[in-house]
Amino acid sequence: MNLKLQNKHVLITGGSKGIGLACARAFAEEGAHVSLVARDLGTLEAAEKTLKTEFPQAQIAVFAADLKDDKAALAAIDKAQARFGELDVLVNSAGAAKRTPAAELTTMAWRDAFDAKFFTYINVMDPVVKRMANRGKGVIVNVIGAGGKTASPIHLAGGSANAALMLATAGMAAAFGPQGIRVNAVNPGQTLTERLKEGLEIVCKQEGIDMEEAMKRATQKVPLGRLATPEEVAQTVVFLASDQASYVTGVNINMDGAATATVV
């Protein structure tokens, strides 16, 4: 299927590893111009080298920024647009709130969770959606997380930030739909990334089990019998960004292998 993303400018936050990097691969394969933003320049440059090796004709640029800072976020957007022109697609995959057992939460931990997850998205979405609205076109896809729908005792603060992002996604879709903007979200369940390992380490500590057992238990909760790969999430993101999904907006798509059986 031709998704008609060739030469489109796609900015991916958190694009140096995990789901963000998988998204970068998928868009590069479609012939898009890809801008990656993350905090660490070293991991960004490694991702750029990998992508250019895999896709020699791809147009890739990287920009280091701490997206908790709204001014740094805006500067990264401006640099990306100076390189490849106005943004056609924004994919937010940056930021992850630290998993903290409920008994260890503090008011500062709650605030840190929102800075790490909610505002790293909002600081990019807010200026981008307004610029897209002025042009009368654009797509935003937020990679959020299923933890925003199902409360976890070790992820209350981060899950709350995820839930807020889901509402922001639906709200922005309604607010900017008249200007031709589509805004959607993908909510992966447990996915085979480094972030998964970090979460399972807390489970191991709380339940007194090893990593192998924690992985086994996590997998057993999924009716499909396996955890998601970053590439599977990326394929859904790319579809939502394409004209093949031209009437899909304001939705938060769960990707947890039916681990949570709900009607949305």
C-alpha positions, -999 to +999 in steps of 0.1 A: +000+000+000+013+034-010+008+056+020+017+088+001+042+100+027+071+105+003+088+139+009+065+147+038+082+163+068+078+142+099+091+153+133+094+125+159+101+133+195+118+106+214+131+094+181+165+081+191+153+047+205+124+024+212+091+031+196+102+065+184+132+050+165+109+023+151+086+051+138+116+068+123+124+036+104+089+032+091+086+068+079+121+067+063+110+035+044+080+055+031+103+082+018+095+109+043+120+135+055+125+127+092+135+151+120+144+134+153+143+152+186+156+138+219+176+149+249+209+131+242+228+141+212+249+109+213+219+086+210+204+108+183+236+107+162+237+069+166+201+067+155+209+089+125+238+067+115+217+036+118+189+051+097+212+063+070+228+029+068+195+012+064+180+038+041+208+055+022+185+078+003+166+090+034+167+126+045+173+125+083+181+154+107+186+153+145+181+180+171+189+177+208+165+193+232+150+188+266+113+190+258+103+198+294+115+233+285+090+250+263+116+273+249+139+245+240+110+226+224+101+257+202+138+261+192+139+224+181+108+229+160+122+260+144+154+242+135+136+213+120+114+235+099+145+255+087+159+222+075+130+205+058+102+230+058+068+231+075+058+200+094+033+177+078+033+152+106+042+153+143+047+121+162+052+125+200+070+096+216+093+114+241+092+113+278+083+087+303+073+092+339+093+073+365+074+043+379+070+048+416+050+026+441+020+045+455+034+045+490+066+062+478+048+090+459+053+126+469+038+158+455+071+164+438+069+130+422+035+137+408+048+170+394+078+154+379+056+128+362+036+155+345+068+173+335+083+142+321+053+129+301+025+155+298+045+187+291+071+170+269+042+164+245+023+197+251+053+219+247+056+205+211+020+200+203+008+235+212+030+255+188+028+228+161-009+224+160-014+262+157+011+264+128-006+235+111-040+252+116-026+283+099-017+262+069-050+243+069-034+208+071-014+185+093-015+153+114-004+146+150+000+111+164+007+107+201+022+075+214+009+076+250+004+043+268-024+020+280-015+030+316-037+061+311-068+039+311-060+012+337-047+024+370-015+007+382-003+009+419+033+015+406+023+040+378-003+063+393+014+096+385+026+085+351-008+070+343-025+102+353-003+121+329-012+096+302-049+100+308-045+138+306-028+134+272-056+112+259-081+140+268-058+166+251-057+144+220-094+141+217-099+178+226-073+191+201-089+169+174-123+186+180-108+221+184-086+220+153-106+197+130-123+227+113-088+238+102-080+204+086-059+190+115-062+153+126-050+143+161-049+107+172-032+086+198-018+051+201-018+035+235+007+006+236+005-020+263+038-035+275+062-033+245+096-048+241+117-017+248+142-006+275+113+012+293+096-022+297+127-035+315+127-005+339+091-011+348+096-048+353+125-041+377+101-024+401+078-054+398+107-077+406+115-057+437+079-055+449+071-092+443+105-107+450+109-124+416+135-124+389+133-107+355+125-139+337+095-146+359+083-110+356+085-112+318+066-145+319+038-131+341+036-100+319+032-122+288+006-144+304-017-114+308-019-109+271-044-130+252-022-130+221+005-147+241+033-122+235+042-086+241+042-060+213+073-050+193+081-014+187+077-021+149+041-031+154+033+001+172+051+021+145+031+006+117-001+018+133+014+053+138+024+055+101-011+044+090-027+071+112-003+097+098-013+088+062-042+098+040-054+062+043-067+073+077-081+106+064-113+103+084-098+090+116-093+117+142-099+122+180-093+085+188-071+068+213-063+033+200-054+007+225-026-017+214-023-041+243-031-074+227-066-075+243-050-075+278-078-051+288-111-061+273-130-029+270-154-012+247-141+022+236 
